Amino acid sequence: MNSDANDQAGASAIARAHLMAGEIGDEQSLAAAINEEVALSAHEPAWARAFELERTRLHALLPGVFLAIEHIGSTAVPGLVAKPVIDLMAAVESLDGVDALIDRLCANGYTTSREFNATLSDRKWLMRWRDGRRTHHLHIVVRDGPAWHDRLAFRDALRRDPALADRYARLKTELAVRHRADREAYTDAKTPFVSETVPRSRRD
């Protein structure tokens, strides 16, 4: 583990200690959530309800802004192990002017990384957290763009093919152990499986 990873792990451990002692503040809670380790949970039926509640809140907060909001990621696939974070994908006409939208969301429960978003060409990313843990990820994408179609195609492929979902669960479980302290490495290691699945599912 490099020094940056050690620093992140140390910050996370300190925040966790404060959290257990009931002493954690907003900044410590956010630091813990940002540096949260990869830990998978058995599927919870309550995740579908959590998505519905957040979708309703977002539509009420920004009426008419999002053309659609979909539940994506592993929490959207019944029976699949997942990090207990609700992934929402919100569609807009264009990413032009999206910074003002992000500012509004950050004033209403979300946070983001401007630096990370600058590396993304097809979406913008935000996060909600509570008690030192991530609760929601919000991905803002262009409606009918590749990111929109590919993420829905992958979700739907897993939903309709239990054998594929089982293969993915085994891969995720292995990678969660291997990359427990590195969320980016965990995500990157899943990319070949996703890339293999999406073209096939879009041809079906």
Number of C-alpha atoms within 10 A of each C-alpha: 9 6 8 9 13 12 13 18 19 14 16 23 16 15 25 23 13 16 17 10 9 10 12 19 14 12 11 20 22 23 20 28 22 17 23 21 18 21 16 18 13 12 18 16 13 9 19 15 11 15 22 15 11 15 20 11 12 17 15 11 13 12 10 10 15 19 13 13 21 18 23 22 21 24 26 24 23 16 17 24 22 22 20 20 22 24 21 22 27 23 23 20 13 13 16 9 8 14 12 10 13 19 13 14 20 15 9 12 12 18 19 18 11 13 8 10 14 10 10 10 9 15 22 24 19 20 23 21 20 14 19 24 20 21 17 20 21 23 21 25 23 22 18 12 15 12 18 20 14 19 18 19 22 22 22 17 20 23 18 11 10 15 11 13 21 15 12 19 18 13 14 21 16 13 18 22 13 13 17 16 20 18 18 10 14 19 14 9 16 14 11 9 12 16 12 11 18 20 13 12 16 14 7 8
